[in-house]
């Protein structure tokens, strides 16, 4: 039988407070489950505004523990309720002074599987992330979930091919890329980089972007979220650029083996020749 996974993602507008933001995502998840989805992912720091448009210590208030904070506990309940795998990106505090841009991965039975911490931290106008986050230090985990092997790569990470490759080497079949990116900075790259990564590493990618203008800056988040297959083709339509949207698509995981046998990129890698890539 075909190995088809129905997957979902949400591109959302900021509501103004965490409680209504969580409630909205829960309703999207329930609708995705009604439509047959078995895995869903949310945007970068989905339970908060994209506060990194400014540098202000008041925004440390959005941080919480992972997995013991209120958002991840609530997402575990949601996963149990819907029977879906949930990828939930949040602002994590590990201990005083140790903060990370993190995504928790929760299995379909509500079990917490682990977390990914964003490796590459930008510090440019409108994206002052080094003010808040330490670089990720947990490597490139791939989680063995009810739907298959799922990885995460967060926003600015997508510009760095090394992590995409490591996720593939670690067995990823589907990589969620939760993001917050605006029109004036890199919109022309949005439909280029993730499809290229899907081709180079021969897996599915779920590219998620916020949508709208939020209260802490003038970044215009342009949505256009999508799923892309290992041949670099969009799976169904790309979401719109101005409205909130739930995207649900069927992903044929059998295509992964088909492409890897045809293109054989993993066979023809030359790690023995790549030493220069990791020299300081």
C-alpha positions in Angstrom: 0.0 0.0 0.0 1.2 3.6 -0.6 2.8 5.2 2.4 0.7 8.4 2.3 0.8 10.8 5.3 -1.7 13.6 5.5 0.2 16.6 7.0 -0.9 20.1 8.0 0.6 23.5 8.8 -0.8 26.8 10.0 0.2 30.3 9.0 -1.4 32.7 11.5 -1.9 36.3 12.3 -1.1 37.5 15.8 -4.2 37.9 18.0 -2.8 40.2 20.7 -2.4 37.7 23.5 -1.2 34.1 24.2 -4.4 32.6 25.4 -6.4 33.5 22.2 -3.3 32.5 20.0 -3.2 29.1 21.6 -7.0 28.6 21.3 -6.9 29.6 17.6 -4.2 27.0 16.9 -6.1 24.4 18.8 -9.1 25.0 16.6 -7.0 24.8 13.4 -5.5 21.5 14.7 -9.0 20.1 15.3 -10.0 21.1 11.8 -6.9 19.5 10.4 -7.7 16.3 12.3 -11.2 16.3 10.9 -9.6 16.5 7.4 -7.5 13.5 8.1 -4.2 15.1 9.1 -1.8 13.0 11.3 0.9 15.7 11.8 0.8 19.4 12.2 3.3 22.2 12.6 3.0 25.8 13.7 5.1 29.0 12.9 8.1 30.3 14.8 7.3 31.2 18.4 3.7 30.5 17.5 2.2 31.5 20.9 3.7 35.0 20.9 4.2 37.9 18.6 7.5 38.1 16.7 9.0 40.3 19.4 12.5 40.2 17.9 11.6 43.2 15.8 12.8 45.2 18.8 15.4 44.7 21.6 13.6 45.0 24.9 14.0 43.0 28.0 10.3 43.0 28.6 9.9 40.3 26.0 11.7 37.7 28.1 8.3 37.3 29.6 7.2 35.2 26.7 9.8 32.5 27.6 8.8 29.2 29.3 10.3 25.8 30.0 10.3 23.0 27.5 8.7 20.5 28.1 7.3 21.6 31.5 5.9 25.0 30.5 2.2 25.7 30.0 2.3 25.8 26.2 4.0 22.4 25.6 1.8 20.8 28.3 -1.3 22.1 26.5 0.1 20.9 23.1 0.6 17.5 24.6 -3.1 17.5 25.5 -4.0 18.6 22.0 -1.9 15.8 20.4 -3.7 13.2 22.6 -7.1 14.7 21.7 -6.5 14.8 18.0 -4.2 11.8 17.5 -1.8 14.0 15.6 2.0 14.6 15.9 2.5 18.3 16.9 5.5 20.5 16.1 5.2 23.5 18.5 7.9 26.3 18.3 8.2 28.4 21.5 10.7 30.8 23.3 12.4 28.5 25.7 14.1 29.3 29.1 16.4 26.6 30.3 17.7 28.4 33.3 18.3 32.1 34.2 20.2 33.7 31.3 19.8 30.6 29.0 17.2 31.2 26.4 16.6 29.4 23.1 14.4 29.6 20.0 13.0 26.1 20.3 10.5 23.7 18.8 9.0 20.8 20.8 8.0 17.7 19.0 5.1 15.7 20.5 3.9 12.3 19.3 0.3 11.4 18.4 -0.3 10.0 21.9 0.9 13.1 23.6 4.3 11.8 24.5 7.0 14.5 24.5 9.7 13.2 22.1 12.2 16.0 22.4 13.2 19.5 21.1 15.2 21.2 18.4 17.0 24.5 19.2 17.6 27.0 16.4 21.3 27.0 15.5 21.8 30.1 13.4 20.7 33.3 15.2 20.4 36.5 13.1 21.1 40.0 14.3 19.9 42.5 11.7 17.3 45.2 11.5 13.9 43.8 12.4 15.4 40.4 13.4 17.3 41.2 16.7 17.5 37.6 17.8 20.9 37.5 19.4 19.4 39.9 22.1 17.2 37.0 23.2 18.5 33.6 22.1 21.6 31.5 22.5 22.7 29.3 19.5 21.2 25.9 19.6 23.3 23.1 21.2 21.3 19.9 20.8 22.4 19.0 17.3 20.1 17.9 14.5 17.6 15.5 16.1 15.2 13.5 13.9 12.2 12.2 15.9 10.7 8.8 15.3 6.9 9.7 15.4 3.7 8.0 14.6 3.9 9.3 11.0 7.6 8.7 10.4 10.8 10.5 10.9 10.3 14.2 11.5 12.9 16.9 11.8 12.8 20.7 12.4 14.9 23.6 11.1 13.9 27.1 12.2 13.6 30.2 10.0 17.1 31.7 9.5 18.5 28.2 9.7 17.1 27.6 6.2 19.9 29.8 4.6 22.5 27.2 5.8 22.7 24.0 3.8 24.7 22.0 6.4 21.8 21.5 8.8 19.4 20.4 6.0 22.0 17.8 5.1 22.5 16.6 8.6 18.8 16.1 9.1 18.7 14.0 5.9 21.7 12.0 7.1 19.8 11.4 10.4 16.9 9.9 8.5 14.4 12.7 8.1 11.4 12.1 5.9 9.6 15.4 6.6 11.3 18.6 7.9 9.2 21.4 9.3 10.7 24.9 8.8 8.7 27.3 11.0 9.6 30.9 10.2 8.9 34.6 10.5 10.1 36.4 7.4 8.9 39.7 5.8 8.5 40.9 2.2 11.4 43.4 2.1 14.1 41.1 3.3 14.1 37.7 1.5 10.8 37.1 -0.1 12.4 36.2 -3.4 14.3 33.4 -1.6 11.2 31.9 0.0 10.1 29.7 -2.9 13.7 28.9 -3.8 15.6 27.7 -0.8 13.3 25.2 0.8 12.5 23.4 -2.6 16.2 23.3 -3.3 16.8 21.8 0.2 14.1 19.2 -0.4 15.8 18.2 -3.7 19.3 18.2 -2.4 18.4 16.1 0.6 15.5 14.1 -0.9 12.8 14.6 1.7 9.6 16.6 2.2 9.7 20.1 3.6 6.9 22.1 5.3 7.7 25.8 5.0 5.6 27.9 7.4 5.6 31.7 7.5 3.6 34.2 9.6 1.2 36.5 8.0 0.3 40.2 8.6 1.9 43.2 10.4 2.3 43.0 14.2 2.5 45.5 17.0 6.2 45.5 17.7 7.4 46.6 14.2 6.6 47.1 10.6 7.7 43.7 9.3 5.0 42.6 6.8 5.0 38.8 7.1 3.9 37.4 3.8 2.6 33.9 4.5 2.8 31.8 1.3 3.4 28.7 3.3 3.6 25.4 1.5 4.7 21.7 1.4 7.3 20.7 -1.1 8.2 17.2 -2.2 11.7 15.5 -2.8 11.6 16.5 -6.4 11.2 20.2 -5.5 7.5 20.4 -6.5 4.9 22.1 -4.4 2.3 19.7 -3.0 -1.0 21.4 -3.9 -1.2 25.2 -3.9 1.0 27.6 -2.0 -1.0 29.5 0.7 -2.0 33.1 0.1 0.2 36.1 1.2 -2.2 38.1 3.3 -4.6 35.9 5.2 -4.4 33.2 7.9 -4.6 29.7 6.5 -4.6 26.1 7.4 -2.9 24.0 4.8 -3.5 20.2 4.6 -1.8 18.1 2.1 -1.2 14.4 1.3 2.5 13.4 1.2 3.5 10.2 -0.5 6.5 9.1 1.5 7.2 6.3 -1.0 8.5 9.1 -3.3 11.5 9.5 -1.0 12.9 6.1 -1.8 12.0 6.5 -5.5 13.9 9.7 -5.7 16.9 8.5 -3.7 17.2 5.5 -5.9 16.9 7.6 -9.1 19.1 10.5 -8.2 21.4 8.7 -5.7 22.7 11.9 -4.1 23.5 10.1 -0.8 25.4 7.4 -2.6 27.6 10.0 -4.4 28.4 12.2 -1.4 32.1 12.7 -0.8 32.5 13.4 3.0 36.2 12.5 2.7 36.6 15.6 0.5 34.6 18.1 2.7 37.1 18.8 5.4 37.5 22.4 4.4 33.8 23.0 5.1 34.3 22.9 8.8 37.5 24.8 9.1 37.1 28.1 11.1 
